[in-house]
Amino acid sequence: PVPVWEEDFTEVFAYFESLRANGVNNFQHYFDKNPHEVLNCARKIRIIDVNQAAVRLHGAVDKGELLGNLDKVFADISGDVLKKEFIALANGHKEIEIEGEAKTLSGERRCIFIKLNIYTKDTGEVVALLTTIDITQRKLAEKLLKSNEEKYRLLIENQSDLVVKVDPEGRFLYANPAYCKTFGKKEDELLGRTFMPFVHPDDKEATEQAMQGLW
């Protein structure tokens, strides 16, 4: 069920060697200064084979529609994802895990998690075996969660009620502005300290019992 790709990286590694021969030893610096070379490098990759899960992921009729270069299947072959990949490979890494964006043949974007393994055939060809997992729904859920968390924080920070978050030992993990203002403290002065010293003596016993009932 997992999309799998076999890609020929022989020309890519020959390109790395030509750069070394010309004095390049810091590939991070080189690609930062020459971003157009990321695209040049990407176009040296040739897709050899894919499985049926990859065909389905990209909305292709058959694998023949996906074979060739990366322009068909990756959303941005000159961007940061491939640059990071090339830098790691040029520096000797044989296994890489990275997130990126793919696209279907109709242009629909998909967030994917990529695991890449490099090996050399007896013929001398350098081949990459990639597995990709569609994480589009997970990324959408994370985005929604982050949005909800930001709305919740905005609500908490702008109300007059005293709101705190504490760990099982009663140490502050968060205190809203109303709480800080009431006790004349900044939040960073409270974090890591226990909240019980701020409880009125008449309420300490009841508060301790309530805290014990929470855990």
N, C-alpha and C positions, 0 to 999 in steps of 0.2 A: 503493500500500500504506500510505501515511501518513494517519492520521485528520486531516481538515481540517474546520474549523468557520467559519461566518460568523455573526457576532453583532452586534446593533444596540446601540451604545453612546451613542446620541443623548441619552437621558435622563440617562445618567451624566455626560456633559460639561455638560449643562444644570445638573445638580446642582452640579458644580464651580464653574460661573459664579455660581450663587446664593450659594455659600459665600464666594466672593471679594467679591461685592457686599455681604455682611454682615461684611466685614473679616477673613476668614480668609486668611492668606497663608502660614502654616506648616502644610502638610497632615499632615506627620509628627506634629506636636504635636496637631493636631486629632483625628486618628484614634486616637492613643494615649489621649487624654482621653475620647473618645467611641467606644468599641469597638462599640457597638450600631449606629453609623452605617455600619460596614463592611457589615453585613448589609443595611441599608437601601439602600446603594449597589449591592450585588450584585443585589438584586431588581429593579433598574432595567435590568439586562442582559436582552436577549431573543435567544434562539437562533433565527436565521433559517433556516439550512440546514446540513446536514452531508453528508459523503460516505459511501460504503458501508464504508470502513475504520473510520470512527467508529461506525457502526451495529454492526459486529462487535465492536469494542473494548468496548462497553457492553452487549453481549448483547441488543440490541434486535431486534425482528422487522423493523421498517422505520424510516426516518428520522422518521416522524411521532411515534414514541414519545419522541424526544429533543427535539423542538422545544418552545419555551416558555422557562422560566427555568432557572437553574443548579442548583436544588435536586435535580433528577433525576440529574445527572451528576457533580457535585463533592462530595467527601466532607465538606468543611467550608467553606461559603461565607461564614463570618464569621471565618475564621482569619487567620493572619499572611501566608499566600501572597497572598490577594486584597488584603489591606491594603497590602502592598508594591507590588502592581500598581497599585492606585488612586493611591498616593502618587506613583509614577513618572509615571503618565498626567497627573495634576493638575499636575505640575511640567514638563509639556511633552514628555515622551518619547513617541516614536511607534513605537519598536520595543523589545520587552521579551523577555528569556529568563529563565525561572524554572522551578523544579521544584515539583510539588504532588502532590495525591492526587485521583484520580477514583474513581468507583464504577460498577459495572455496575448494571443495573436490578434485579438480585437482591441487591444490597448488597455484593458482593465488591469490595474495595479494590484499586486499581491505582496504582502510582507512575508519574507521567508527567513528561516534559520538555515545556514549553510554549514556543512561540515565537509572539509576538503582534505584529501590524502594524496600525496604525491609519491609516485613510484616510477622506476625506470625499467623498461622492457629489455629483453635480451638483445633486441635490435638497436637499442640505444635511444629509442623514443622516450620522451618524458611525458607521462600520462597522469592526469588528475582524475580521481574518482570522487564525485560529489554526491552527497545526499542532501536533499532539501526538504524542509518541513514548512507547510503553510501555517503561519502564525498570525494571519490577518485578523481573525476574530479575537485572538488574545490581545493584540495591540489595540483594537477598538475598545475592548473591555477596560484595558489599562487607561486609555485616554478618558473614557467615561468616568472611571473611578477617580482619576486625578481631578477631573472637573468637579465632581461631587465633593471631593475632599476640600478643594479650594472654596467652594460655596459654603461648606460647613464651617471652615475656619473663619471665613468672612462673617458668618452669622455669630459665631462664638465671640470673636474679637470685638464685635460692635454692640454687644448687649451689656446691660448694667449688672446682671447676675454674676456672682463670683463663680468661675468655672476653673477647675484644676484637673489634671490627670496625674495619678500617682502609681508607683509600682507596689507589689505586695508588701514591701517594707515601709510603705508610706512616704517614699522619697518622691519629690516633685519631678514629673516628666514634662509638664506643661502648666502654665498659669496664664489666664487671659488678662488683658490690660486692666479690667475692672478689679481683679484680685490684686494685681501689683499696685494699683493706685491706692486701694484701701489700706494696704500694709506698708506703703511707701518704699516698695522694693522694685528693682528691675528683675525681669524674668531670669536673666543669667545669674542673679544673686540667689535665686530660689532653687534652680535646677540642681538635683542631687541631694538637697537638704530634706529632712523630714518635715511634714506639714504640722505635726502635733503641737510644736511650740506656738503655732499661730491660732490654736483652738482655745477658746475661753475656758478657764479652769472648771467652771460649772458644767461644761459640755464634754469634757475629755473622756469621762468614763463611758458615756453613751456612744461617743464617737469611736472609741476603741472597740466596743462591742459590735458596733455596726461594721467596722472594718474587718473584724474577725469573721463575721457572717458572709462577707463577700468572697472569701477565698476557700 
